[in-house]
Structure formats: structure tokens, C-alpha cells
Amino acid sequence: MNVSAGSIESSDIKIVIEEGHAAMQCMNMVPELTDRQVYEYVVPILKQYGLADLSPQIWFNGANEWVIRSRCEALAYSLNLVNQREGVTG
């Protein structure tokens, strides 16, 4: 299962969830923000959508909260469709 949402160019954040990826990775591309600030900004939103435990890879380039939520919603929807297609129950 590999799903992604967003892009660095158009939405300032890209989130990828790949089967077998071992840990969450957050790449901060905004020099004015520390990695910790980005983590504290993005991770609570990922948790609200049940995505934080799936070891997402995140490329952050200044997305606002609305954009992050929109991408998380798209990922959650995509994961639900993939799981239904593969017969996974939760």
C-alpha cells in the first residue's frame, strides 16, 4: 500500500505513506522554522486523522493548517479505499 497527497510545488506539503516504512520522517524545507516547530505543528493534525502511526514521510514547505488538514483528509479517504479494495478490516 502506497498512497500520497499533496506536492511541494502546489500545496506546500507532501505526505507519503508507504508500506514497510519504519518511522515517521519530516523534512522541513522552511529555514525560518526549526524542525521541532514543524513537527509540533504537523503531527497533532496527523494524529487527528489516524495517520501518525502509519510512519508517514512529510515534506513541509510552509503549508497552512487548512492545507495540511485537506491533505490528511485525502490520505485518510485514499487509505480507506485501499483497505476496502484489499479486504482489510479495522
N, CA, C and O atoms as a GROMACS GRO file, in nm:
protein
  360
    1MET      N    1   0.083  -0.117   0.000
    1MET     CA    2   0.000   0.000   0.000
    1MET      C    3   0.088   0.124   0.000
    1MET      O    4   0.165   0.147   0.094
    2ASN      N    5   0.078   0.202  -0.102
    2ASN     CA    6   0.149   0.330  -0.112
    2ASN      C    7   0.048   0.437  -0.152
    2ASN      O    8  -0.015   0.427  -0.257
    3VAL      N    9   0.034   0.538  -0.069
    3VAL     CA   10  -0.055   0.650  -0.101
    3VAL      C   11   0.016   0.780  -0.069
    3VAL      O   12   0.102   0.787   0.019
    4SER      N   13  -0.021   0.884  -0.143
    4SER     CA   14   0.037   1.015  -0.116
    4SER      C   15  -0.066   1.122  -0.143
    4SER      O   16  -0.164   1.100  -0.214
    5ALA      N   17  -0.042   1.238  -0.086
    5ALA     CA   18  -0.129   1.353  -0.108
    5ALA      C   19  -0.044   1.479  -0.107
    5ALA      O   20   0.050   1.493  -0.029
    6GLY      N   21  -0.079   1.571  -0.194
    6GLY     CA   22  -0.012   1.700  -0.200
    6GLY      C   23   0.117   1.695  -0.278
    6GLY      O   24   0.163   1.590  -0.322
    7SER      N   25   0.173   1.812  -0.294
    7SER     CA   26   0.303   1.825  -0.359
    7SER      C   27   0.371   1.949  -0.304
    7SER      O   28   0.305   2.041  -0.255
    8ILE      N   29   0.499   1.951  -0.312
    8ILE     CA   30   0.574   2.066  -0.262
    8ILE      C   31   0.543   2.189  -0.347
    8ILE      O   32   0.532   2.300  -0.294
    9GLU      N   33   0.528   2.170  -0.476
    9GLU     CA   34   0.508   2.283  -0.565
    9GLU      C   35   0.372   2.350  -0.549
    9GLU      O   36   0.362   2.472  -0.543
   10SER      N   37   0.265   2.269  -0.541
   10SER     CA   38   0.132   2.328  -0.544
   10SER      C   39   0.067   2.348  -0.408
   10SER      O   40  -0.020   2.434  -0.394
   11SER      N   41   0.105   2.271  -0.308
   11SER     CA   42   0.034   2.282  -0.180
   11SER      C   43   0.126   2.302  -0.060
   11SER      O   44   0.077   2.310   0.053
   12ASP      N   45   0.253   2.311  -0.081
   12ASP     CA   46   0.350   2.336   0.026
   12ASP      C   47   0.364   2.223   0.126
   12ASP      O   48   0.431   2.239   0.229
   13ILE      N   49   0.303   2.108   0.097
   13ILE     CA   50   0.326   1.989   0.180
   13ILE      C   51   0.299   1.866   0.096
   13ILE      O   52   0.207   1.863   0.014
   14LYS      N   53   0.379   1.766   0.118
   14LYS     CA   54   0.355   1.636   0.055
   14LYS      C   55   0.366   1.532   0.165
   14LYS      O   56   0.460   1.534   0.244
   15ILE      N   57   0.268   1.443   0.169
   15ILE     CA   58   0.267   1.337   0.269
   15ILE      C   59   0.257   1.204   0.195
   15ILE      O   60   0.168   1.185   0.112
   16VAL      N   61   0.348   1.114   0.226
   16VAL     CA   62   0.352   0.983   0.162
   16VAL      C   63   0.347   0.876   0.269
   16VAL      O   64   0.416   0.885   0.371
   17ILE      N   65   0.264   0.776   0.246
   17ILE     CA   66   0.258   0.661   0.335
   17ILE      C   67   0.290   0.539   0.250
   17ILE      O   68   0.218   0.506   0.156
   18GLU      N   69   0.400   0.473   0.286
   18GLU     CA   70   0.446   0.355   0.213
   18GLU      C   71   0.449   0.235   0.306
   18GLU      O   72   0.496   0.244   0.420
   19GLU      N   73   0.398   0.127   0.258
   19GLU     CA   74   0.402   0.004   0.335
   19GLU      C   75   0.547  -0.034   0.363
   19GLU      O   76   0.630  -0.033   0.273
   20GLY      N   77   0.576  -0.067   0.487
   20GLY     CA   78   0.710  -0.109   0.524
   20GLY      C   79   0.802   0.003   0.567
   20GLY      O   80   0.914  -0.023   0.610
   21HIS      N   81   0.757   0.128   0.557
   21HIS     CA   82   0.842   0.239   0.603
   21HIS      C   83   0.843   0.237   0.755
   21HIS      O   84   0.737   0.234   0.818
   22ALA      N   85   0.960   0.239   0.815
   22ALA     CA   86   0.975   0.209   0.957
   22ALA      C   87   0.936   0.321   1.053
   22ALA      O   88   0.888   0.292   1.163
   23ALA      N   89   0.957   0.447   1.016
   23ALA     CA   90   0.934   0.555   1.112
   23ALA      C   91   0.889   0.682   1.041
   23ALA      O   92   0.915   0.701   0.922
   24MET      N   93   0.823   0.768   1.116
   24MET     CA   94   0.782   0.896   1.062
   24MET      C   95   0.907   0.977   1.026
   24MET      O   96   1.006   0.976   1.099
   25GLN      N   97   0.901   1.046   0.914
   25GLN     CA   98   1.010   1.130   0.869
   25GLN      C   99   0.951   1.264   0.830
   25GLN      O  100   0.854   1.270   0.754
   26CYS      N  101   1.007   1.371   0.879
   26CYS     CA  102   0.958   1.505   0.846
   26CYS      C  103   1.074   1.588   0.793
   26CYS      O  104   1.169   1.619   0.865
   27MET      N  105   1.064   1.624   0.666
   27MET     CA  106   1.167   1.706   0.604
   27MET      C  107   1.118   1.850   0.600
   27MET      O  108   1.022   1.883   0.531
   28ASN      N  109   1.184   1.936   0.676
   28ASN     CA  110   1.149   2.077   0.686
   28ASN      C  111   1.226   2.154   0.580
   28ASN      O  112   1.349   2.152   0.577
   29MET      N  113   1.152   2.222   0.493
   29MET     CA  114   1.215   2.298   0.386
   29MET      C  115   1.202   2.449   0.408
   29MET      O  116   1.228   2.528   0.317
   30VAL      N  117   1.163   2.488   0.529
   30VAL     CA  118   1.146   2.629   0.563
   30VAL      C  119   1.255   2.669   0.661
   30VAL      O  120   1.247   2.635   0.779
   31PRO      N  121   1.357   2.740   0.614
   31PRO     CA  122   1.471   2.771   0.701
   31PRO      C  123   1.435   2.857   0.822
   31PRO      O  124   1.507   2.855   0.922
   32GLU      N  125   1.326   2.932   0.815
   32GLU     CA  126   1.286   3.017   0.928
   32GLU      C  127   1.225   2.939   1.043
   32GLU      O  128   1.210   2.992   1.153
   33LEU      N  129   1.189   2.814   1.019
   33LEU     CA  130   1.129   2.731   1.122
   33LEU      C  131   1.224   2.619   1.162
   33LEU      O  132   1.297   2.565   1.078
   34THR      N  133   1.224   2.586   1.290
   34THR     CA  134   1.305   2.472   1.333
   34THR      C  135   1.230   2.344   1.300
   34THR      O  136   1.108   2.345   1.281
   35ASP      N  137   1.302   2.234   1.293
   35ASP     CA  138   1.239   2.105   1.268
   35ASP      C  139   1.137   2.074   1.377
   35ASP      O  140   1.030   2.018   1.350
   36ARG      N  141   1.169   2.111   1.498
   36ARG     CA  142   1.079   2.087   1.612
   36ARG      C  143   0.947   2.163   1.595
   36ARG      O  144   0.840   2.109   1.622
   37GLN      N  145   0.954   2.289   1.549
   37GLN     CA  146   0.833   2.368   1.527
   37GLN      C  147   0.743   2.302   1.422
   37GLN      O  148   0.621   2.295   1.440
   38VAL      N  149   0.803   2.254   1.316
   38VAL     CA  150   0.726   2.189   1.210
   38VAL      C  151   0.662   2.061   1.264
   38VAL      O  152   0.544   2.036   1.240
   39TYR      N  153   0.738   1.982   1.336
   39TYR     CA  154   0.688   1.858   1.395
   39TYR      C  155   0.569   1.887   1.487
   39TYR      O  156   0.466   1.820   1.478
   40GLU      N  157   0.583   1.987   1.575
   40GLU     CA  158   0.476   2.021   1.670
   40GLU      C  159   0.353   2.079   1.600
   40GLU      O  160   0.243   2.075   1.656
   41TYR      N  161   0.370   2.131   1.482
   41TYR     CA  162   0.260   2.188   1.404
   41TYR      C  163   0.186   2.080   1.324
   41TYR      O  164   0.063   2.081   1.318
   42VAL      N  165   0.260   1.988   1.265
   42VAL     CA  166   0.202   1.890   1.173
   42VAL      C  167   0.152   1.764   1.243
   42VAL      O  168   0.043   1.715   1.210
   43VAL      N  169   0.226   1.711   1.337
   43VAL     CA  170   0.195   1.581   1.397
   43VAL      C  171   0.059   1.577   1.467
   43VAL      O  172  -0.012   1.478   1.450
   44PRO      N  173   0.019   1.677   1.544
   44PRO     CA  174  -0.114   1.669   1.606
   44PRO      C  175  -0.227   1.656   1.503
   44PRO      O  176  -0.327   1.590   1.528
   45ILE      N  177  -0.210   1.719   1.389
   45ILE     CA  178  -0.311   1.708   1.283
   45ILE      C  179  -0.310   1.567   1.225
   45ILE      O  180  -0.416   1.509   1.202
   46LEU      N  181  -0.191   1.512   1.203
   46LEU     CA  182  -0.182   1.373   1.154
   46LEU      C  183  -0.250   1.278   1.251
   46LEU      O  184  -0.319   1.185   1.209
   47LYS      N  185  -0.230   1.300   1.381
   47LYS     CA  186  -0.291   1.214   1.482
   47LYS      C  187  -0.443   1.220   1.477
   47LYS      O  188  -0.510   1.118   1.493
   48GLN      N  189  -0.499   1.339   1.455
   48GLN     CA  190  -0.644   1.354   1.448
   48GLN      C  191  -0.705   1.270   1.335
   48GLN      O  192  -0.819   1.226   1.345
   49TYR      N  193  -0.629   1.248   1.230
   49TYR     CA  194  -0.678   1.170   1.116
   49TYR      C  195  -0.630   1.025   1.120
   49TYR      O  196  -0.654   0.950   1.025
   50GLY      N  197  -0.563   0.984   1.228
   50GLY     CA  198  -0.518   0.847   1.242
   50GLY      C  199  -0.402   0.811   1.151
   50GLY      O  200  -0.383   0.694   1.117
   51LEU      N  201  -0.323   0.910   1.110
   51LEU     CA  202  -0.214   0.887   1.016
   51LEU      C  203  -0.076   0.882   1.080
   51LEU      O  204   0.018   0.831   1.019
   52ALA      N  205  -0.062   0.935   1.199
   52ALA     CA  206   0.070   0.945   1.261
   52ALA      C  207   0.134   0.809   1.286
   52ALA      O  208   0.256   0.795   1.277
   53ASP      N  209   0.053   0.708   1.317
   53ASP     CA  210   0.107   0.574   1.346
   53ASP      C  211   0.142   0.495   1.221
   53ASP      O  212   0.191   0.382   1.231
   54LEU      N  213   0.118   0.552   1.103
   54LEU     CA  214   0.146   0.482   0.977
   54LEU      C  215   0.283   0.519   0.920
   54LEU      O  216   0.311   0.490   0.803
   55SER      N  217   0.366   0.582   1.000
   55SER     CA  218   0.502   0.621   0.961
   55SER      C  219   0.507   0.704   0.832
   55SER      O  220   0.576   0.668   0.737
   56PRO      N  221   0.433   0.815   0.830
   56PRO     CA  222   0.433   0.896   0.708
   56PRO      C  223   0.567   0.966   0.684
   56PRO      O  224   0.643   0.993   0.776
   57GLN      N  225   0.592   0.993   0.558
   57GLN     CA  226   0.704   1.078   0.518
   57GLN      C  227   0.644   1.211   0.478
   57GLN      O  228   0.553   1.217   0.396
   58ILE      N  229   0.696   1.319   0.536
   58ILE     CA  230   0.637   1.451   0.517
   58ILE      C  231   0.743   1.546   0.465
   58ILE      O  232   0.853   1.555   0.520
   59TRP      N  233   0.709   1.616   0.358
   59TRP     CA  234   0.793   1.724   0.308
   59TRP      C  235   0.715   1.852   0.334
   59TRP      O  236   0.610   1.874   0.272
   60PHE      N  237   0.763   1.936   0.423
   60PHE     CA  238   0.691   2.057   0.464
   60PHE      C  239   0.760   2.180   0.407
   60PHE      O  240   0.879   2.203   0.427
   61ASN      N  241   0.681   2.259   0.334
   61ASN     CA  242   0.735   2.381   0.273
   61ASN      C  243   0.643   2.500   0.301
   61ASN      O  244   0.619   2.583   0.213
   62GLY      N  245   0.591   2.507   0.423
   62GLY     CA  246   0.515   2.624   0.465
   62GLY      C  247   0.364   2.614   0.453
   62GLY      O  248   0.297   2.717   0.452
   63ALA      N  249   0.309   2.495   0.443
   63ALA     CA  250   0.164   2.478   0.430
   63ALA      C  251   0.092   2.532   0.553
   63ALA      O  252   0.141   2.521   0.666
   64ASN      N  253  -0.025   2.591   0.530
   64ASN     CA  254  -0.106   2.636   0.642
   64ASN      C  255  -0.192   2.521   0.695
   64ASN      O  256  -0.194   2.413   0.635
   65GLU      N  257  -0.261   2.544   0.804
   65GLU     CA  258  -0.337   2.437   0.868
   65GLU      C  259  -0.444   2.380   0.776
   65GLU      O  260  -0.464   2.259   0.773
   66TRP      N  261  -0.513   2.465   0.702
   66TRP     CA  262  -0.618   2.418   0.611
   66TRP      C  263  -0.561   2.321   0.508
   66TRP      O  264  -0.622   2.218   0.481
   67VAL      N  265  -0.447   2.354   0.452
   67VAL     CA  266  -0.384   2.267   0.352
   67VAL      C  267  -0.344   2.134   0.414
   67VAL      O  268  -0.365   2.029   0.354
   68ILE      N  269  -0.286   2.138   0.533
   68ILE     CA  270  -0.246   2.014   0.600
   68ILE      C  271  -0.368   1.926   0.625
   68ILE      O  272  -0.364   1.806   0.598
   69ARG      N  273  -0.474   1.985   0.677
   69ARG     CA  274  -0.597   1.908   0.704
   69ARG      C  275  -0.655   1.851   0.574
   69ARG      O  276  -0.700   1.736   0.571
   70SER      N  277  -0.652   1.929   0.469
   70SER     CA  278  -0.703   1.883   0.340
   70SER      C  279  -0.625   1.762   0.289
   70SER      O  280  -0.685   1.666   0.240
   71ARG      N  281  -0.494   1.765   0.301
   71ARG     CA  282  -0.411   1.653   0.257
   71ARG      C  283  -0.432   1.531   0.346
   71ARG      O  284  -0.436   1.418   0.297
   72CYS      N  285  -0.446   1.553   0.476
   72CYS     CA  286  -0.472   1.442   0.567
   72CYS      C  287  -0.607   1.377   0.537
   72CYS      O  288  -0.620   1.254   0.539
   73GLU      N  289  -0.706   1.458   0.509
   73GLU     CA  290  -0.839   1.406   0.475
   73GLU      C  291  -0.832   1.323   0.347
   73GLU      O  292  -0.892   1.215   0.339
   74ALA      N  293  -0.759   1.372   0.248
   74ALA     CA  294  -0.743   1.298   0.122
   74ALA      C  295  -0.672   1.165   0.146
   74ALA      O  296  -0.712   1.063   0.090
   75LEU      N  297  -0.568   1.166   0.228
   75LEU     CA  298  -0.496   1.042   0.259
   75LEU      C  299  -0.585   0.943   0.333
   75LEU      O  300  -0.587   0.824   0.299
   76ALA      N  301  -0.658   0.991   0.432
   76ALA     CA  302  -0.745   0.902   0.509
   76ALA      C  303  -0.849   0.839   0.417
   76ALA      O  304  -0.879   0.720   0.429
   77TYR      N  305  -0.904   0.917   0.326
   77TYR     CA  306  -1.003   0.866   0.230
   77TYR      C  307  -0.938   0.763   0.138
   77TYR      O  308  -0.996   0.656   0.114
   78SER      N  309  -0.820   0.793   0.087
   78SER     CA  310  -0.749   0.700  -0.002
   78SER      C  311  -0.715   0.570   0.069
   78SER      O  312  -0.731   0.462   0.013
   79LEU      N  313  -0.669   0.581   0.193
   79LEU     CA  314  -0.636   0.460   0.270
   79LEU      C  315  -0.759   0.374   0.294
   79LEU      O  316  -0.752   0.252   0.288
   80ASN      N  317  -0.872   0.438   0.319
   80ASN     CA  318  -0.997   0.366   0.339
   80ASN      C  319  -1.034   0.290   0.212
   80ASN      O  320  -1.074   0.174   0.219
   81LEU      N  321  -1.020   0.354   0.096
   81LEU     CA  322  -1.050   0.287  -0.031
   81LEU      C  323  -0.955   0.171  -0.057
   81LEU      O  324  -0.998   0.064  -0.100
   82VAL      N  325  -0.826   0.191  -0.030
   82VAL     CA  326  -0.727   0.085  -0.050
   82VAL      C  327  -0.760  -0.033   0.041
   82VAL      O  328  -0.757  -0.148  -0.002
   83ASN      N  329  -0.790  -0.004   0.167
   83ASN     CA  330  -0.821  -0.110   0.262
   83ASN      C  331  -0.946  -0.188   0.222
   83ASN      O  332  -0.951  -0.310   0.237
   84GLN      N  333  -1.048  -0.117   0.172
   84GLN     CA  334  -1.169  -0.185   0.124
   84GLN      C  335  -1.138  -0.274   0.006
   84GLN      O  336  -1.187  -0.387  -0.002
   85ARG      N  337  -1.059  -0.224  -0.086
   85ARG     CA  338  -1.022  -0.299  -0.206
   85ARG      C  339  -0.943  -0.424  -0.171
   85ARG      O  340  -0.959  -0.529  -0.233
   86GLU      N  341  -0.856  -0.412  -0.069
   86GLU     CA  342  -0.771  -0.525  -0.030
   86GLU      C  343  -0.836  -0.613   0.075
   86GLU      O  344  -0.778  -0.713   0.118
   87GLY      N  345  -0.958  -0.577   0.117
   87GLY     CA  346  -1.030  -0.659   0.213
   87GLY      C  347  -0.978  -0.650   0.354
   87GLY      O  348  -0.998  -0.742   0.433
   88VAL      N  349  -0.911  -0.540   0.388
   88VAL     CA  350  -0.858  -0.520   0.522
   88VAL      C  351  -0.971  -0.466   0.610
   88VAL      O  352  -1.043  -0.374   0.570
   89THR      N  353  -0.986  -0.524   0.727
   89THR     CA  354  -1.085  -0.472   0.822
   89THR      C  355  -1.014  -0.416   0.942
   89THR      O  356  -0.907  -0.463   0.980
   90GLY      N  357  -1.073  -0.312   1.001
   90GLY     CA  358  -1.006  -0.248   1.112
   90GLY      C  359  -1.084  -0.239   1.235
   90GLY      O  360  -1.037  -0.186   1.335
   0.00000   0.00000   0.00000
